[in-house]
Amino acid sequence: MHNFLDFEKPIAELEGKIEELRHLSDSGDMNIAEEVTKLQGKADRLLRQTYARLTAWQKSQVARHPDRPHFRHYIEQLVDDFTPLAGDRAFAEDAAIVGGIGRFRGYSVMVIGQEKGSDTHARVKHNFGMARPEGYRKAQRLMEMADRFGLPLITLVDTAGAYPGIGAEERGQSQAIARSIEVSLGMKVPVISVIIGEGGSGGAIALASANSVIMLEHSIYSVISPEGCASILWRSGDQAKEAAEALKLTAQDLKKLGVIDEVVAEPLGGAHRGADTTITAVGDVVERLLVEMRRKDGTVLKQQRRDKFLGMGQKGLS
């Protein structure tokens, strides 16, 4: 059974009835295959209708779904011989950001991303994907290594934001994020970033200053979370739905605004209902972009990346 979100309750009820009927059918009590087929068709239609008109707040919930594929799932399916590289060579190892060298469909690459963890133990270990300064300094080290050895960089973004704790601020959180952006913008290798879940604030842009930024259909990317925005503007998290709409944080809005370059479709009902299909689709897009970028000179790639970000917000300005 799936973990259903609040707005999926009608779908959950239908799928629950289908499971009950299938159980009765399996026990040999009665032949109810026709009824199951009818209910399944109704559930599929309801799922399609629901996901065709998701609000920004509902998309935020889908982006945070606990069963959504995480960084490690992408690595397991897309990257062969992945060798993780640890530590910032200054303070500590930060498990919120995972990075290393591997082979992506025959290409040697550097892969960096946030890992949220799939169970309680893993979530605590990875600090729910919220990196401290040492995590971003590790990312900088790996970016510089990729640039030195001519390895294309692929980043997978999935974080609520950088960790806001006192210790992180004392160790220079904002400087670590800014420096990550600086290093990324200066690289002369292809840089491709994929928002696979949440793209939260500076914690996301630190890994997403790329030549091409891709978003999954139901992922989100924003300067602040809807709850954080609501707590600042309305002094209450109760207006998170309104904040989500105002932030224009959906993939569709950001594509129109020119903040991202491409949207990757998810299976009906979200990536958590078809993880393998989603990961393969992401891999196909990344491979296509990588082939295109490898034909370009490093200086051109660097300039294109800088121009891309300097040009944001210029639409409609004289």
Buried (B, 14 or more C-beta within 10 A) or exposed (E): EBEBBEBBEEBBEBBEBBEEBBEBBEEEEEEBEEBBEEBBEBBBEBBEEBBEEBEBBBBBBBBBBEEBBBBBBBBEBBBEEBEEBEEBEEEBEBBBBBBBBBEBBEBBBBBBBBBBBBEEEBBEEBBBBBBBBBBBBBBBBBBEBBBEEEBBBBBBBBBBBBBEEEEBBEBBBEEBBBBBBEBBBBBBBBBBBBBBBBBBBBBBBBBBBBBBBBBBBBBBBBBBBBBBBBBEEEEEBEBBBBBBBBBBBBBBBBBEEEBBBBBBEBBEBBBBBBBEEBBEBBBEBBBEBBEEBEEEEEEEBBEEBEEBBEEEEEEEEE
